[in-house]
């Protein structure tokens, strides 16, 4: 039985008006569902919130439940300070703060510095005065002679930095304002006369250690880079979970660990600690009470969310992400279109070996998912997240798009009337201009519509790379803001921008293809 190939024109054989009506109806349904879902989440958060006491001691009652992240010492601190309170464990900070917002728990026990970082961008929570217990934070090292040596060196570095006012400067930098747009010095390229240290960090502890624009930043990251720079070590930073960081440092896989690591007697059995680099404590965070007479409607919430989304330089990252997409798409269109035409001609007019090699490559590229091709290019040739990622996406999607152009022309040629087959084969090898003139005269409209369709798909495929340019807009502490509009607004703006880009680029591609088809027919 003859193998049936997927026809790229199958979407265009139905009346255009009915397709437009179905598309419009689908868009309306999706918008209504999203609005209802957002309203439901918002109301659930508002109505599910329980009243809670205003001081830590009052939480020592079976009426209240405190949420904590598993793997830390917060649960133990709650059991010691509030033995009567209920305790519920969660697997991430995002999960426990969402539970607090929805009213599933009455308070969250967390490091005071991290709670303050949340409060800087969120008025849905409040921090209670005092500590469940005070604590010091430090770097950890393996319980080995080399680990002991490094812990002493790092302790000396911390003490000298503190005496010179350096810790106060870092404190102001990382704890004195919003963490957005702050950077740490890169760990790459440090002189490694004393060897290279591998330091693990838990990236969920803003502002101690986290990722911004794909790079490690934070209070502890600054300390790690500064220490290695002063003592002549190279530095490799490894992102891990908190438990993995503790275990990996204990068994010697990592030379050190950081990220708001609390000094405890239990941990001293398996680790050496440096001198404390920060002192604070474990505090309780609870939902902020709704002010009496306070009224904030849906439009006020949306306006507030829009302002937060675009403040503090986020608008520039948003525009940067869109620019990345435009670079990728326009590059793929500009180079993929002629390359696809070359593939089509070469696959028919070149010598036997070259012709079959081209057909084989087209078959391979058509079968490989675009994201896999992009990742292979990225990891093989590039290291920089944005420039390298942009180049890899542009090359990968150019290859994918060129294959789509080649296949569009193949199916267009197959759909010519049977009576033109002999003429088509003769002209295909003798007169390319005449051949393409006849091809576009017979199937030009469908070729143009298929080209527009593929251009729109190209924008959607590149959206992942563009969204990486605005990843800080929806990083973990944007999600922890909890209000449904706060979470949805960056995504809504990004989706709206891509919707507009898809419309503009498909219109541009359609007009360009139609103009080219007209010239070929003439």
C-alpha positions in Angstrom: 0.0 0.0 0.0 1.3 3.4 -0.9 2.4 5.4 2.2 0.1 8.4 2.8 2.1 11.5 3.8 0.6 14.3 5.9 -0.6 17.1 3.7 0.3 20.5 4.9 -2.7 22.0 3.0 -5.3 19.9 4.8 -6.2 22.9 7.0 -6.9 25.1 4.0 -9.4 23.0 2.1 -12.3 24.1 4.2 -14.2 27.4 3.8 -12.2 30.2 5.5 -15.3 31.8 7.0 -16.3 28.8 9.0 -12.7 28.4 10.3 -12.6 32.0 11.4 -15.9 31.6 13.2 -14.7 28.5 15.0 -11.5 30.2 16.0 -13.3 33.2 17.4 -15.7 31.0 19.3 -12.8 29.0 20.8 -11.0 32.2 21.8 -14.1 33.6 23.5 -14.7 30.3 25.4 -11.0 30.2 26.6 -11.1 33.8 27.8 -14.3 33.2 29.8 -12.9 30.0 31.4 -9.7 31.9 32.3 -11.6 34.8 33.9 -13.9 32.4 35.9 -10.8 30.4 37.0 -9.0 33.5 38.1 -12.1 34.8 40.0 -12.5 31.4 41.7 -8.9 31.4 42.9 -9.1 35.0 44.1 -12.4 34.5 46.0 -11.1 31.2 47.5 -8.1 33.0 48.9 -10.2 35.9 50.3 -13.0 33.9 51.8 -10.8 31.0 53.1 -8.6 33.2 55.3 -9.0 32.6 59.0 -8.5 35.1 61.8 -5.3 34.6 63.7 -3.6 36.1 66.8 -1.2 39.0 66.6 1.7 37.6 68.7 3.8 34.4 68.5 2.9 33.1 72.0 -0.8 33.1 71.2 -0.2 30.5 68.4 0.6 27.9 71.1 -2.8 26.4 70.8 -4.4 23.4 69.1 -6.7 25.8 67.3 -3.9 26.9 65.0 -1.7 25.2 62.4 1.7 26.3 61.4 3.1 25.4 58.0 6.8 24.6 57.4 9.0 23.4 54.6 10.3 19.9 55.1 14.0 19.4 55.2 14.7 22.5 57.3 14.8 23.0 61.1 11.6 25.1 61.1 9.5 22.1 62.2 11.7 21.4 65.2 11.7 25.1 66.2 7.9 25.1 66.1 7.7 22.0 68.3 10.0 23.5 70.8 8.4 27.0 71.0 4.8 26.1 70.2 4.3 22.5 71.4 0.5 22.8 71.4 0.2 24.2 67.8 -0.6 21.9 64.9 2.2 21.4 62.4 1.9 20.7 58.7 4.8 20.0 56.3 5.1 21.2 52.7 7.6 20.3 50.0 8.4 23.9 48.9 8.1 27.5 50.0 5.7 28.2 47.2 3.4 25.5 48.4 3.5 26.6 52.1 2.8 30.3 51.3 0.0 29.4 49.0 -1.5 27.3 51.9 -1.1 30.4 54.1 -2.8 32.6 51.6 -5.7 30.2 51.1 -6.2 29.7 54.8 -5.1 26.1 54.9 -2.6 27.0 57.6 -2.7 29.9 60.1 1.0 30.8 59.9 4.3 29.9 58.3 7.6 29.4 60.2 10.6 30.6 58.1 13.8 32.5 58.3 13.1 36.2 59.1 15.3 37.5 56.3 13.5 35.4 53.7 10.1 36.5 55.1 11.2 40.1 54.8 12.2 39.5 51.2 8.6 38.2 50.5 7.0 41.2 52.2 8.9 43.7 50.1 6.7 42.7 47.2 3.6 41.4 48.9 1.1 43.1 51.2 -0.9 39.9 51.7 1.3 38.8 54.6 2.7 40.2 57.8 5.7 39.3 60.0 5.1 38.9 63.7 7.5 40.5 66.1 10.1 38.4 67.8 11.6 35.0 67.0 10.6 31.4 67.7 14.3 31.1 68.3 17.3 33.2 67.2 19.8 31.7 64.8 23.1 32.3 63.1 23.8 31.4 59.5 27.2 30.3 58.1 28.9 28.3 55.3 29.3 24.5 55.9 32.3 22.3 55.1 33.0 18.6 55.2 34.2 17.0 58.4 37.7 16.4 56.9 41.2 18.0 57.4 40.7 19.9 54.2 37.2 21.0 55.2 38.6 22.2 58.6 41.3 24.2 56.8 38.7 25.8 54.5 36.3 26.6 57.4 39.1 28.4 59.2 40.1 30.3 56.1 36.5 31.3 55.4 36.0 32.3 59.1 39.0 34.5 58.9 37.7 36.1 55.7 34.2 36.7 57.3 35.8 38.2 60.4 38.1 40.6 58.4 35.2 41.5 56.1 33.0 42.3 59.1 35.7 44.4 60.8 36.1 46.4 57.6 32.4 47.1 57.2 32.1 44.7 54.2 29.2 42.7 55.8 27.3 45.8 56.4 27.6 46.8 52.8 26.4 43.4 51.7 23.6 43.6 54.2 22.4 46.9 52.7 22.7 45.5 49.2 20.7 42.3 49.6 18.4 43.1 52.6 17.8 46.8 52.1 15.5 46.7 49.1 13.9 44.6 46.4 16.1 41.8 45.1 15.2 42.5 41.4 18.0 43.6 39.1 20.7 42.8 41.7 23.7 40.9 40.5 26.7 39.0 41.9 30.2 38.9 40.4 30.6 35.9 38.1 32.4 32.9 39.4 33.8 32.2 36.0 37.4 33.0 35.2 38.7 33.3 38.8 42.5 32.5 39.1 42.8 29.0 40.5 46.3 28.9 41.9 45.0 27.1 45.0 42.7 24.8 43.0 39.0 25.0 42.3 36.3 24.8 45.0 32.9 23.3 44.3 30.3 25.1 46.4 26.7 23.9 46.5 23.9 26.3 47.1 20.2 26.0 47.7 18.6 28.5 45.3 15.2 28.8 47.2 16.6 31.1 49.8 16.2 34.7 48.5 18.2 36.8 49.1 20.9 34.5 50.3 21.3 32.4 47.2 19.0 32.2 44.1 19.0 32.5 40.3 18.5 35.7 38.4 18.6 35.7 34.6 19.9 32.2 34.9 22.9 33.1 37.0 23.6 32.5 40.8 23.2 35.7 42.8 22.7 36.6 46.4 24.3 37.5 49.8 26.1 34.1 50.1 27.1 34.0 46.5 28.9 37.4 46.9 30.7 36.0 49.9 31.7 32.8 48.1 33.1 34.7 45.1 34.9 37.2 47.3 36.5 34.5 49.4 37.8 32.6 46.3 39.0 35.7 44.7 41.0 36.7 47.8 42.5 33.3 48.6 43.3 32.3 45.0 40.7 29.6 44.4 38.7 28.9 41.3 35.0 28.5 41.9 32.3 26.2 40.6 28.8 26.9 41.9 26.4 23.9 42.0 22.7 24.4 42.3 21.1 21.8 44.6 18.2 21.3 47.0 18.8 22.0 50.7 19.0 18.4 51.8 21.2 17.4 48.9 23.5 20.3 49.8 23.8 19.1 53.4 24.4 15.5 52.4 26.7 16.3 49.5 28.9 18.5 51.7 28.9 16.0 54.5 30.2 13.1 52.2 32.8 15.3 50.5 31.2 15.7 47.1 31.1 19.5 47.6 33.9 21.5 49.2 31.3 23.8 50.9 27.6 24.6 51.0 25.7 27.8 51.5 22.2 29.4 51.3 20.9 30.5 54.7 22.4 27.4 56.5 21.5 27.7 60.2 24.2 26.7 62.7 22.9 23.8 64.9 24.6 21.4 67.3 23.2 18.5 65.3 24.7 19.7 62.1 28.1 20.3 63.8 28.4 16.5 64.1 28.7 16.2 60.3 30.0 19.6 59.2 32.5 22.3 60.1 31.0 25.8 60.2 32.6 29.1 59.3 32.2 32.1 61.5 28.5 33.3 61.2 28.0 35.6 58.3 24.5 36.6 59.3 22.5 36.6 62.5 18.7 36.5 62.6 16.1 34.0 63.6 13.1 31.9 62.8 9.9 34.0 62.7 6.2 33.5 62.1 4.5 34.9 59.0 0.8 35.2 58.9 -1.9 36.6 56.5 -2.3 40.3 56.8 -5.7 41.4 58.2 -8.1 43.0 55.7 -8.5 46.6 56.8 -11.9 47.7 58.0 -13.8 49.5 55.3 -11.1 48.7 52.8 -12.6 48.1 49.3 -10.5 47.1 46.4 -12.3 46.0 43.3 -11.1 43.9 40.4 -9.9 46.8 38.4 -7.9 48.2 41.3 -6.3 44.7 41.8 -5.5 44.5 38.1 -4.0 48.0 38.1 -1.9 47.2 41.1 -0.7 44.0 39.6 0.2 45.7 36.3 2.2 48.3 38.2 4.2 45.7 40.1 4.8 43.7 37.0 6.4 46.6 35.1 8.2 48.3 38.0 11.9 48.0 39.0 13.2 47.4 35.4 10.9 44.5 34.7 9.5 46.3 31.7 12.9 46.3 30.1 13.2 42.5 30.6 9.8 42.1 29.2 10.7 44.0 26.0 14.0 42.1 26.0 12.2 38.8 25.8 10.1 40.0 22.9 13.2 41.3 21.2 14.8 37.8 21.5 11.7 36.3 19.9 11.7 38.8 17.0 15.4 38.1 16.4 14.8 34.4 16.2 11.7 34.5 14.1 13.0 37.1 11.6 16.3 35.3 11.3 14.5 32.0 10.7 12.2 33.6 8.1 15.0 35.4 6.3 17.4 32.4 6.1 15.0 29.5 6.3 12.9 30.5 3.3 15.7 30.6 0.7 17.3 27.6 2.3 14.1 25.6 2.0 13.9 26.5 -1.7 17.5 25.3 -2.1 16.7 22.1 -0.3 13.8 21.5 -2.6 15.7 22.2 -5.8 18.8 20.2 -4.7 16.7 17.3 -3.7 15.6 17.0 -7.4 18.3 18.4 -9.6 21.6 17.5 -7.8 23.6 14.3 -8.6 22.2 11.1 -7.2 24.4 11.0 -4.0 23.8 14.6 -3.1 20.1 14.4 -3.9 19.5 11.4 -1.7 21.7 12.9 1.1 19.5 16.1 1.1 16.3 14.0 1.2 17.8 12.0 4.1 18.6 15.2 6.0 15.1 16.6 5.3 13.7 13.4 6.7 15.8 13.5 9.8 15.1 17.2 10.5 11.4 16.7 10.0 11.4 13.9 12.6 13.4 15.5 15.3 11.4 17.7 17.7 12.5 21.4 17.4 13.3 21.7 21.1 15.7 18.7 20.9 17.5 20.1 18.0 17.9 23.5 19.8 19.2 21.8 22.9 21.7 19.8 20.9 23.0 23.0 19.3 23.1 24.8 22.6 25.0 22.3 24.6 27.3 21.4 21.8 28.5 24.9 20.9 27.2 27.5 23.4 27.5 28.3 27.0 26.0 31.8 27.5 22.3 31.4 28.4 21.0 34.3 26.3 23.4 35.0 23.5 24.1 31.3 23.0 20.5 30.3 23.5 19.3 32.9 21.0 21.8 31.7 18.4 21.0 28.1 19.0 17.2 28.8 18.7 17.7 30.9 15.5 19.8 28.2 13.8 17.6 25.3 15.0 14.3 27.0 14.0 15.8 28.1 10.7 16.6 24.5 9.9 13.1 23.4 11.0 11.4 26.2 9.0 13.5 25.4 5.8 12.3 21.8 6.0 8.7 23.0 6.3 9.2 25.2 3.2 10.6 22.2 1.3 7.7 20.0 2.3 5.1 22.7 1.3 6.6 22.9 -2.2 6.7 19.1 -2.4 3.1 18.6 -1.6 2.1 21.6 -3.8 3.8 19.9 -6.7 2.1 16.5 -6.0 -1.3 18.3 -6.0 -0.9 19.5 -9.6 -3.4 18.0 -12.0 -2.3 14.6 -13.3 -2.2 16.0 -16.9 0.6 18.4 -15.9 2.9 15.7 -14.4 5.0 15.1 -17.6 5.4 18.8 -18.1 6.3 19.3 -14.5 9.1 16.7 -14.5 10.5 18.1 -17.7 10.5 21.7 -16.5 11.8 20.7 -13.1 15.1 19.6 -14.6 15.3 22.2 -17.5 13.7 25.5 -16.6 13.3 26.3 -12.9 11.7 29.7 -13.5 9.0 28.3 -15.8 8.5 25.3 -13.5 7.9 27.5 -10.4 5.7 29.8 -12.5 3.4 27.0 -13.3 3.6 25.6 -9.8 2.5 29.0 -8.2 -0.1 29.6 -10.9 -1.8 26.3 -10.0 -1.2 26.2 -6.2 0.1 29.6 -5.3 -2.8 30.6 -3.0 -2.5 27.4 -0.9 1.3 27.8 -0.7 0.9 31.4 0.6 -1.6 30.3 3.2 0.6 27.3 4.3 3.5 29.7 4.6 1.6 32.0 6.8 0.5 29.1 9.0 4.1 28.0 9.4 5.3 31.5 10.2 2.7 31.6 13.1 3.9 28.3 14.3 7.5 29.6 14.2 6.6 32.4 16.6 5.0 30.0 19.0 8.0 27.7 18.9 10.3 30.6 19.7 8.2 31.8 22.5 10.0 29.6 25.0 13.3 31.3 24.2 11.7 34.7 24.4 10.1 33.9 27.7 13.4 33.1 29.2 14.2 36.7 28.7 11.4 37.6 31.2 11.8 34.7 33.6 12.5 37.0 36.5 8.9 38.3 36.1 7.5 35.0 37.3 10.3 33.6 39.5 9.4 31.9 42.8 8.7 35.1 44.8 6.4 36.5 42.2 4.4 33.3 42.5 4.6 33.6 46.3 2.7 36.9 46.0 -0.3 34.6 46.0 -2.9 37.0 44.6 -4.3 35.4 41.5 -3.8 38.6 39.5 -0.2 38.9 40.7 0.6 35.4 39.4 -1.4 35.8 36.1 -0.5 39.3 35.1 3.1 38.6 33.8 1.8 35.6 31.9 -1.2 37.5 30.6 1.1 40.3 29.3 3.5 37.9 27.7 0.7 35.9 26.0 -0.9 39.1 24.7 2.4 40.3 23.3 2.9 36.9 21.5 -0.6 37.0 20.2 0.0 40.4 18.7 3.4 39.2 17.3 1.9 36.1 15.7 -0.8 38.3 14.0 1.8 40.8 12.7 4.3 38.3 11.5 1.8 36.0 9.8 0.4 39.1 8.0 3.9 40.1 7.0 4.8 36.6 5.9 1.6 36.2 4.0 2.1 39.5 2.1 5.7 38.7 1.4 4.9 35.3 0.1 2.0 36.6 -2.0 4.2 39.2 -3.5 6.8 36.7 -4.3 4.3 34.3 -5.8 2.9 37.0 -8.0 6.3 37.9 -9.3 7.0 34.2 -10.1 3.6 33.8 -11.9 4.3 36.9 -13.9 
